[in-house]
Amino acid sequence: MSRMLAYIADRMLTPSGAWGDELIESFADLARLHADGWGTAWVGSSGELAGVGGVQAFAPTDLDGSEASNVRVLYLRFASKGSPARPENTQPFVRDGLAFQHNGLLAPRDRALDLLAPADVAELVGTTDSEVYFAVVRRHLRTAGPAETGRLAAIAAAVNEVRAVFPDACLNAFVLDASGLYVVHSVGRAATPAPAFAQRGFTTDALPPGHGADYNTLRVVRGASGAFVVATTGVDEAGWDVLPADTVSKIDAAGIRSVPIEPGIAGAGIRSVSMTPSEDVDPMLDAVATLVVQVAVNKVDALAVISLAVDSAVLAAGSARPRVELDGGAWAEVDIPKFGEPPPLAIDVRSPLGLDHAQLSALGLAAALEHEAGWSVYPDFPVAAP
C-alpha cells in the first residue's frame, strides 16, 4: 500500500538530475499519507548495492548529498497493521546483492510464511509480508545465474508461487541488482485501500492524486534527463506509458524487455506443513467483524457455500483455520457450535486494514450469501440505517 519511484540511466546521475526537483517534490507530498518511513537503494560507483532510509515521513532533503548512480529506487511506506514503523520493516530491503520493494499486502502473513523453508524463516528480521515475498524472490534467483533471461524467468516463477497463495493481492515490486532494474507489474484484484486511508483522516475528497481506481498501476517514461523513470500513481504521469500487465520487465539504459507471468499451477509452492501454525497467529493483529447465520451446517459445507458465493477458493483446507479470501485483502473463517448444539453459525471476517474494512467486507459477504445461497445473515455489529 506504499508508493514507489525509480530511475535507470546510461550515466551516473544524482536523484535531482535524474528525476528533477519537481517530481521529487510531488512524490514527497505523498508522504502526508504514506508516512511510515522511507528508503532508497542504488548501485554505487563500485558496482555494489547500498541503501539508506528512516522511519520518519520522507522529505526531499533526505536525498541531499546522495551519491550519483545510474539506477536508484525510492520508497514511501504505508504500514500494514502489525508491522510498525521500525528500521527492520523499512523498504527497500537490501540483501544478497539485491534490493527489493513491494506495493501490496499479503494477508494473513502466516500463509506467506508457509512458502519458506525453516532456514529462510530464520533469516527474516522484520514483521512485514513484503520481506517474506522478498525471501521467495531471492530463493528463485539463487539458482538463476547472471543471464537476463534466466533472472526474468526466476522472478516470474517467484511471483507465480506467491500468486498461487494470494490470488487477489497486488504483487507489484521493484527488484534491483547491479545489472539494472526488474519491475513486477501484477495487480491481481486488489482494490484501493480506501478504508485504511480513511482511518488516517484521508477521506475520498482529501486523498492525494492517483489514489483512485488506478492506484496499483505502474507507468514508465523516458525523462528529460534521458533516464527511464518508473513510478506508482500519485505524481503527474501525463504522457507516461502503462507497463504491460502481468509481466516482469527488465529496464536498463538499453530499453525495456518484458516477459509474461504465466498462470501458476493451482497449489504451486504451498508447503504441506505450515512453518507457522495458524493457531499460533495472534488474532489481535487483525480486525474482526462477525456475521451470524441461523443455519445447521458443518464447517466444510459452510466454507464451500461461502466459496461459491464470492467465487474464491477455500484456502488451507484441512488445517486448523481454513479460510476464504475476499476482495481487498479480507478473508472469512467459520466458527460452528460444538457437536449437538443448535445453530447459529458464526462467520468471522478478518482484515489487517482495520475494523471499518472488516465490517464493509462482512456486509459485502452477507449480501453475497443472501443472494447466492438464500441464507439470512445478521451482522453482529452496529450498522448505520440506510
Buried (B, 14 or more C-beta within 10 A) or exposed (E): BBBBBBBBBEEBBBBBBBBBEEBBEBBBBBBBBBBBBBBBBBBEEEEEBBBBBBBEBBBBEBBEEBBBBBBBBBBBBBBBBBBBBBEEBBBBBBBBEBBBBBBBBBBBBBBBBBBBEEEBBEEBEBBBBBBBBBBBBBBBBEEBEEEBEEBBBBBBBBBBBBBBBBBBBBBBBBBBBBBBBBBBBBBBEBBBBBBBBBBBEBEEEEBBEBBEEBBBBBBBBBBEBEBBBBBBBBBEBEEBEEBBEBBBBBBBBEEBBBBEBEEBEEEBBBEEEBBBEBEEBEBEBBBBBBBBBEBEBEEEEBBBBBBBBBEBEBBBEEBEBBBBBBBBBBBBBBEBEEEEEEEBBBBBBBBBBBBBBBBBBBBBBBEBBBEBBEBEBEBBBEEEEE
